[in-house]
Amino acid sequence: MSEYFIAAMVAALVTLLTGPILLPILKELKFGQSIRAEGPKSHAKKSGTPTMGGIIIILGVLSGVCASMYSSPAMFLLLFITLGHFGLGFWDDYLKVIKKQNLGLKAREKFCGQTIIAIITVIVARMYLNIDTTLWIPFTSKEIDIGVLYYPLVFFAIVGASNAVNLTDGLDGLAAGTVAIASLSYAVVCFITGNEHIAPFALATFGASLAFLRFNINPAKVFMGDTGSLALGGAFAAMGILTHTELLLVIIGFVFVCEALSVIIQVISFQTTGKRVFRMSPIHHHFELGGWHETKVVKVFWAVGAVAGIIGILSTLAR
């Protein structure tokens, strides 16, 4: 069991140690975050806060995984998915922060990168990890073979999870805290379902995300940026795919799902009726504009994420 705890502790320690080193560098390079003009007015003061702090998180995750001394094809695929999204996020942030291209990567460019990652993931999972096309139904012991439909499911899981976590990263500590909770939940799921080989990665992600809150909690000294949110979203999807509990992503990642759905609903409603369902999307801004303080929104969402994680864990007991 020691390697599992080592992964979490080393990931947290490296994150805590590298933060104070990289923060001055990010400030010196003027890697400041631009704040949406149409967002809550209370966020205006955050303009210029260093971003791309996801570098700190990923260094922690990598250190934790290496310290666990656990290597396997599954671990390499987990890291590939995470680092692939890290690369996409880094390039997106680079264009926005350094090149001053406000929109960063074009949607089709980001989608193309995510598609390539998904295709490689499916090929490696099927050819080298012998992951079949069955789908486990949470809260039951049933598995159904969905055949070729499994491949678009994996694609949807990767693209959906990475974008959903990216949308969640809008308040100080919100994404880091919910990812920490979700990763810890998945670590427990790993042990219940006999996927202990995935646990070091889940615990390293938990440790790094939790430690990052030291710099990201309100008032944030640094934002993770797309560099971190896309990478953590990819990591979350990877845990679901490699433990073959794809539908569990919806349960444990309930907060992420709500954030993404709120944007989809808002866009469809406005384009079809000209009316908005929410005061502002993603949904965390809806509560802010409704009078909730930012820290209250974050704490409530963390609590919802914790409940979702517990439900997800309980759902695996029947497997």
C-alpha positions in Angstrom: 0.0 0.0 0.0 3.0 2.3 0.5 3.4 3.2 -3.1 -0.2 4.5 -3.3 0.3 6.9 -0.4 3.8 7.9 -1.6 2.2 8.9 -5.0 -0.2 11.3 -3.2 2.3 12.7 -0.7 5.1 13.3 -3.3 2.6 14.9 -5.7 1.4 17.3 -3.0 4.9 18.1 -1.8 6.3 18.8 -5.3 3.3 21.0 -6.0 3.8 22.9 -2.8 7.5 23.4 -3.4 7.4 24.3 -7.1 4.6 26.8 -6.6 6.7 29.5 -4.8 9.4 29.0 -7.5 7.2 29.2 -10.6 4.8 32.0 -9.4 7.5 34.8 -9.5 8.5 33.5 -13.0 5.0 33.6 -14.3 4.6 37.1 -12.9 7.9 38.3 -14.4 6.9 36.9 -17.8 3.6 38.7 -17.4 1.5 35.6 -17.9 -1.6 37.4 -16.6 -5.2 36.2 -17.0 -7.6 38.4 -19.0 -11.1 38.6 -17.3 -14.3 38.4 -19.4 -15.9 41.9 -19.5 -19.4 40.4 -19.4 -18.6 38.4 -16.3 -19.4 39.3 -12.6 -18.0 42.7 -11.8 -16.3 41.3 -8.7 -13.9 39.4 -11.0 -12.4 42.6 -12.5 -9.8 42.7 -9.7 -8.5 39.3 -10.8 -7.2 40.7 -14.1 -3.5 40.2 -14.4 -3.4 37.3 -11.9 -0.7 34.8 -13.3 -2.2 31.9 -15.2 -0.8 28.6 -16.7 -0.5 27.3 -13.1 -1.4 23.9 -14.5 2.3 23.5 -15.0 2.7 23.2 -11.2 -0.1 20.6 -11.0 1.3 18.4 -13.8 4.8 18.5 -12.3 3.2 17.2 -9.1 1.3 14.5 -10.8 4.3 13.3 -12.8 6.5 13.3 -9.7 3.9 11.4 -7.7 3.5 8.7 -10.4 7.3 8.3 -10.7 7.8 8.1 -7.0 5.2 5.3 -6.8 7.7 3.2 -8.9 4.7 1.7 -10.7 4.9 1.4 -14.4 2.5 -0.4 -16.8 1.0 0.1 -20.2 -2.1 1.4 -18.5 0.0 4.0 -16.6 1.7 5.2 -19.8 -1.7 5.6 -21.5 -3.0 7.6 -18.5 0.0 9.9 -18.8 -0.4 10.2 -22.6 -4.0 11.3 -22.3 -3.1 13.8 -19.5 0.0 15.2 -21.2 -1.7 15.3 -24.5 -4.4 17.6 -23.1 -1.7 19.5 -21.2 -0.1 20.2 -24.5 -3.3 21.5 -26.0 -4.0 23.6 -23.0 -0.5 25.0 -22.9 -0.7 26.0 -26.5 -4.1 27.6 -26.0 -2.9 29.6 -23.0 0.3 30.6 -24.9 -1.7 32.0 -27.8 -4.0 33.9 -25.4 -1.4 35.2 -22.9 1.8 35.6 -25.0 0.5 36.1 -28.5 -2.5 38.1 -27.2 -4.9 36.1 -29.4 -8.0 36.4 -27.1 -9.7 33.2 -28.3 -6.6 31.1 -28.3 -6.9 27.9 -30.2 -9.8 27.8 -32.6 -12.5 25.3 -31.7 -11.8 23.1 -34.6 -8.0 23.0 -33.8 -8.7 22.0 -30.2 -11.3 19.4 -31.3 -8.8 18.0 -33.8 -6.2 17.6 -31.1 -8.7 15.9 -28.8 -9.8 13.6 -31.6 -6.2 12.5 -32.2 -5.8 11.7 -28.5 -9.1 9.8 -28.4 -8.2 7.7 -31.5 -4.8 6.7 -30.1 -6.4 5.9 -26.8 -8.9 3.5 -28.4 -6.2 1.8 -30.4 -3.9 1.3 -27.5 -6.7 0.3 -25.1 -8.0 -2.4 -27.5 -4.7 -3.7 -28.9 -2.4 -3.6 -25.9 -4.7 -3.4 -22.8 -7.4 -5.8 -24.1 -10.2 -3.5 -23.0 -13.3 -4.9 -24.6 -16.4 -3.2 -25.8 -18.6 -4.0 -22.9 -20.2 -1.2 -20.8 -20.8 -1.6 -17.1 -24.1 -0.3 -15.7 -23.6 1.5 -12.4 -25.5 0.1 -9.3 -25.7 -3.3 -11.0 -23.4 -6.2 -11.8 -24.6 -6.1 -15.4 -22.4 -5.4 -18.4 -23.6 -5.0 -22.0 -21.6 -5.3 -25.1 -22.2 -2.2 -27.2 -19.9 -3.2 -30.0 -18.6 -0.4 -32.2 -20.6 2.1 -30.2 -17.9 1.8 -27.6 -15.5 3.8 -29.7 -17.6 7.0 -30.0 -18.3 6.6 -26.3 -14.6 6.8 -25.5 -14.3 9.8 -27.8 -17.3 11.5 -26.1 -15.8 10.7 -22.6 -12.5 12.3 -23.4 -13.8 15.4 -25.3 -16.7 15.9 -22.8 -14.7 15.5 -19.6 -11.8 17.7 -20.7 -14.1 20.5 -21.9 -16.4 20.1 -18.8 -13.5 20.6 -16.3 -12.3 23.5 -18.5 -15.7 25.1 -18.1 -15.7 24.5 -14.3 -12.4 26.5 -13.9 -14.1 29.8 -13.4 -13.9 30.5 -9.7 -10.9 30.4 -7.3 -10.4 26.8 -6.2 -13.5 25.4 -7.9 -11.9 23.2 -10.5 -8.9 22.2 -8.4 -11.1 21.2 -5.4 -13.7 19.3 -7.5 -11.0 17.4 -9.4 -9.3 16.5 -6.1 -12.5 15.1 -4.8 -13.2 13.2 -8.0 -9.7 11.8 -8.1 -9.9 10.6 -4.6 -13.2 9.0 -5.3 -11.7 7.2 -8.3 -8.8 6.0 -6.2 -11.3 4.2 -3.9 -13.1 2.9 -7.0 -9.8 1.5 -8.2 -9.5 -0.7 -5.1 -13.1 -1.8 -5.1 -13.0 -2.9 -8.8 -9.6 -4.5 -8.7 -7.9 -1.8 -10.7 -5.2 -1.1 -8.1 -2.7 -0.4 -10.9 -4.6 2.9 -11.7 -4.7 4.0 -8.0 -1.2 5.7 -8.0 -2.2 7.9 -10.8 -5.6 8.8 -9.2 -3.9 9.6 -5.9 -1.1 11.6 -7.5 -3.8 13.7 -9.2 -5.6 14.1 -5.9 -2.4 15.1 -4.1 -1.4 17.7 -6.7 -4.9 19.2 -7.1 -5.4 19.5 -3.4 -1.9 21.1 -2.8 -2.6 23.5 -5.7 -5.4 25.0 -3.6 -2.6 26.5 -1.5 -2.1 29.0 -4.3 -5.5 28.9 -6.0 -8.0 29.3 -3.1 -9.7 32.7 -2.9 -8.0 35.1 -3.4 -6.1 33.1 -6.0 -2.4 33.8 -6.4 -2.4 31.9 -9.7 -4.9 30.3 -12.1 -4.4 26.9 -13.6 -5.5 28.1 -17.0 -6.4 25.7 -19.9 -3.0 24.2 -19.3 -4.3 22.7 -16.1 -8.0 22.4 -16.7 -7.8 20.5 -20.0 -5.1 18.2 -18.5 -7.1 17.4 -15.4 -10.2 16.9 -17.5 -8.2 14.4 -19.7 -6.9 12.7 -16.5 -10.4 12.3 -15.2 -11.7 10.8 -18.5 -8.6 8.5 -18.5 -9.4 7.1 -15.1 -12.9 6.2 -16.2 -11.8 4.6 -19.4 -8.8 2.6 -17.9 -10.9 1.3 -15.0 -13.6 0.5 -17.6 -16.2 2.4 -15.6 -17.1 5.0 -18.3 -20.6 5.7 -17.1 -19.2 6.4 -13.6 -17.7 9.6 -15.0 -21.2 11.1 -15.2 -21.9 10.3 -11.5 -18.5 11.2 -9.9 -18.2 14.1 -12.3 -21.7 15.4 -11.6 -20.5 19.0 -11.0 -18.6 18.9 -14.3 -21.7 17.6 -16.1 -23.9 20.3 -14.7 -21.4 23.0 -15.7 -21.2 21.7 -19.3 -25.0 21.2 -19.6 -25.7 24.7 -18.4 -23.6 26.1 -21.2 -25.3 23.9 -23.8 -28.8 24.8 -22.5 -28.0 28.5 -22.4 -26.7 28.5 -26.0 -29.7 26.4 -27.4 -32.2 28.5 -25.5 -30.7 31.9 -26.6 -30.4 30.8 -30.3 -33.9 29.3 -30.5 -35.9 31.7 -28.3 -33.7 34.7 -27.7 -34.0 34.1 -24.0 -31.5 32.9 -21.4 -32.3 30.1 -18.9 -29.5 31.2 -16.5 -28.3 34.6 -15.5 -25.0 33.6 -16.9 -23.3 30.3 -17.8 -21.5 28.2 -16.8 -23.8 27.7 -13.9 -21.4 28.8 -11.1 -21.8 32.4 -12.5 -25.6 32.0 -12.3 -25.4 31.6 -8.5 -22.8 34.4 -8.2 -25.1 36.8 -10.1 -27.9 35.6 -7.8 -26.1 37.1 -4.8 -24.0 34.2 -3.6 -20.4 35.1 -2.6 -17.8 33.3 -4.7 -16.5 31.3 -1.8 -20.0 30.1 -1.0 -20.5 28.9 -4.6 -17.2 27.0 -4.4 -17.9 25.4 -1.1 -21.4 24.3 -2.1 -20.1 22.8 -5.4 -17.3 21.0 -3.5 -20.0 19.5 -1.2 -22.1 18.4 -4.2 -18.9 16.9 -5.7 -18.2 15.0 -2.5 -21.8 13.6 -2.4 -21.5 12.6 -6.0 -18.2 10.9 -5.3 -19.7 8.9 -2.4 -22.6 7.8 -4.6 -20.2 6.8 -7.3 -18.2 4.7 -4.9 -21.3 3.0 -3.5 -22.5 2.3 -7.0 -19.4 0.1 -7.6 -20.1 -2.2 -4.6 -22.7 -4.1 -6.7 -20.2 -4.7 -9.5 
